């Protein structure tokens, strides 16, 4: 039936939102997101309903990471897109629309970057571990080659930096700027002591690791890097989200982060008032944080923020 087809289209749009979008953003990018429904004024033109993933960037602003739309039969009707049903009749198709873009690269930079450059989660980093030779003498170069080989065999994406003609400090800064999650530094003193220096980009922590434990410690550091980046971003989002009850307070809170307010306290009129101040309703959720499916529900809450 038409109603069943409509429900299937909605279920698919929500499946993309939660099982594709949110899963990639959280499990791969380490970026926490709010998932919710767009208001009528923010809905994609021609869609019956639009759902979104919204993330807080490092400066407290919101970025729409991706949207999934239930188009109904609107575009099918406009373009004459039909299919033959089981009974042989020609029926208009029910459609969804979704797909993220290069904005995710911007999100990665703005959500995790710091004053030293990029901080990449290991799952996305082109180079997960860089092995840097401080100075080549004293067996440091040979040891670096061995460590890099061991890490590669363990399944990591590894780069060996033997460019000792460039000062070590300059190279270390360059690798920090590029956001490589783990840096393994090896100099003559490390080689003499049978150890390496392990530097974690996400926290800046440095530690001496015995050569026999290097591969294991790098593995643990890569695992903790993702969780650390996610928890830092989630803590920021939580700290900069303010519960409010008036449009005025929502506008003030949105200057530094997100405002969470009952949707009935805003409504279409309040949304227009906020937009005049450069503040928008990013999404609507049920009071318990679940996805909003009915815009007429009494318990809806709105997240208000400035956006890119």
Residue pairs with C-beta under 8 A, 6 or more apart in sequence:
5 94
6 72
6 94
8 94
9 70
9 71
9 72
9 94
9 95
9 96
10 49
10 70
10 293
12 96
13 49
13 51
13 68
13 69
13 70
13 96
13 98
14 51
14 68
14 291
16 68
16 96
16 98
17 35
17 51
17 52
17 53
17 66
17 68
17 98
17 291
18 35
18 291
20 98
21 33
21 35
21 53
21 65
21 66
21 68
21 98
21 100
22 33
22 35
22 53
25 31
25 32
25 33
25 53
25 55
25 65
25 66
25 104
25 107
26 32
26 33
26 230
27 123
28 121
28 123
28 124
29 104
29 107
29 108
29 111
29 121
29 123
29 124
30 112
30 121
30 226
30 227
30 229
30 230
30 233
31 55
31 65
31 107
31 108
31 111
31 112
31 230
31 233
32 55
32 56
32 230
32 233
32 234
32 237
33 53
33 54
33 55
33 65
34 53
34 54
34 55
34 282
34 283
34 285
34 303
35 51
35 52
35 53
35 54
35 283
35 285
35 291
36 51
36 52
36 54
36 282
36 283
36 284
36 285
36 291
36 292
36 303
37 49
37 50
37 51
37 52
37 283
37 284
37 285
37 291
37 292
37 293
37 295
38 44
38 49
38 50
38 51
38 52
38 67
38 283
38 284
39 268
39 271
39 281
39 284
39 295
39 302
40 268
40 295
41 268
41 271
41 272
42 50
42 280
42 281
43 49
43 50
44 50
44 67
44 69
44 97
46 71
46 74
46 75
46 78
47 69
47 70
47 71
47 72
47 74
47 97
48 70
48 71
48 72
48 74
49 69
49 70
50 67
50 68
50 69
50 70
51 67
51 68
51 69
51 283
51 291
52 64
52 65
52 66
52 67
52 68
52 282
52 283
53 64
53 65
53 66
53 67
54 62
54 63
54 64
54 65
54 282
54 283
54 303
54 305
55 62
55 63
55 65
55 107
55 111
55 233
55 237
56 62
56 63
56 111
56 233
56 236
56 237
56 240
56 241
56 257
56 258
56 305
57 63
57 107
57 110
57 111
57 308
58 110
58 111
58 112
58 113
58 114
58 236
59 110
60 240
60 256
60 257
60 258
60 305
60 306
61 305
61 306
61 307
61 308
62 258
62 280
62 282
62 303
62 305
62 306
62 307
62 308
63 103
63 106
63 107
63 110
63 111
63 307
63 308
64 103
64 282
64 307
65 100
65 103
65 104
65 107
66 98
66 99
66 100
66 103
66 104
67 98
68 96
68 97
68 98
69 96
69 97
69 98
70 96
71 94
71 95
71 96
71 97
72 94
72 95
73 92
73 93
73 94
73 95
75 81
75 95
76 82
76 92
76 93
76 94
76 95
77 92
81 92
81 93
81 95
82 90
82 91
82 92
82 93
83 90
83 91
83 93
84 90
84 91
85 91
106 308
108 118
108 120
108 121
108 124
109 118
110 308
111 233
112 118
112 119
112 120
112 121
112 179
112 229
112 233
113 119
113 179
116 173
116 176
116 177
117 176
117 177
117 178
117 179
118 177
118 178
118 179
119 179
119 181
119 201
119 202
119 229
120 179
120 180
120 181
120 201
121 181
121 225
121 226
121 229
122 128
122 181
122 182
122 222
122 223
122 225
122 226
123 226
125 157
125 179
125 180
125 181
126 157
127 157
127 158
127 159
127 178
127 180
128 156
128 157
128 158
128 180
128 181
128 182
128 222
129 151
129 156
129 157
129 158
129 159
129 180
129 181
129 182
129 183
129 184
129 218
129 222
130 158
130 159
130 160
130 161
130 175
130 180
130 182
130 183
130 184
131 144
131 147
131 148
131 151
131 158
131 159
131 160
131 161
131 184
131 186
132 144
132 161
132 168
132 171
132 172
132 175
132 183
132 184
132 185
132 186
133 140
133 141
133 144
133 161
133 162
133 164
133 186
133 187
134 140
134 164
134 168
134 185
134 186
134 187
134 188
134 190
135 164
135 168
135 187
135 188
136 162
136 164
137 188
138 187
138 188
138 189
138 191
138 192
139 188
139 191
139 192
140 186
140 187
140 188
140 190
140 191
141 162
141 164
143 186
143 190
143 191
143 196
143 211
144 160
144 162
144 186
145 160
147 184
147 186
147 196
147 211
147 214
148 158
148 159
148 160
150 214
150 215
151 158
151 184
151 214
151 215
151 218
152 158
154 215
154 218
154 219
156 218
156 219
156 222
159 180
161 171
161 175
163 171
168 187
172 183
172 185
172 199
175 183
176 183
176 201
179 201
180 201
181 200
181 201
181 202
181 221
181 222
181 225
182 198
182 199
182 200
182 201
182 218
182 221
182 222
182 225
183 198
183 199
183 201
184 196
184 197
184 198
184 199
184 214
184 218
185 196
185 197
185 198
185 199
186 196
186 197
187 197
190 196
190 197
194 210
194 211
194 212
195 208
195 209
195 210
195 211
196 208
196 209
196 211
196 214
197 206
197 207
197 208
197 209
198 206
198 207
198 208
198 209
198 214
198 217
198 218
198 221
199 205
199 206
200 206
200 221
200 224
200 225
201 225
202 225
202 228
202 229
202 232
203 228
207 217
209 217
237 257
237 258
239 257
240 256
240 257
240 258
241 257
241 258
241 259
241 260
241 303
242 249
242 253
242 257
242 258
242 259
242 260
243 260
243 261
244 250
244 253
244 259
244 260
244 261
245 261
245 262
245 265
246 261
246 265
247 261
247 265
247 266
247 270
247 273
247 274
249 259
249 261
250 259
250 261
250 266
250 274
250 279
250 304
251 259
251 274
251 277
251 279
251 304
253 259
253 304
254 274
254 279
254 304
254 305
254 306
255 306
257 305
258 282
258 303
258 304
258 305
259 303
259 304
259 305
260 301
260 302
260 303
260 304
261 301
261 302
261 304
262 300
262 301
262 302
263 284
263 300
263 301
263 302
264 298
264 300
266 274
266 281
266 302
266 304
271 280
271 281
274 280
274 281
274 304
278 306
279 304
279 305
279 306
280 304
280 305
280 306
280 307
281 302
281 303
281 304
282 302
282 303
282 304
282 305
282 307
283 302
283 303
284 292
284 295
284 300
284 301
284 302
284 303
285 291
285 292
285 300
285 301
285 303
286 292
286 297
286 299
286 300
286 301
287 299
287 300
287 301
288 299
292 300
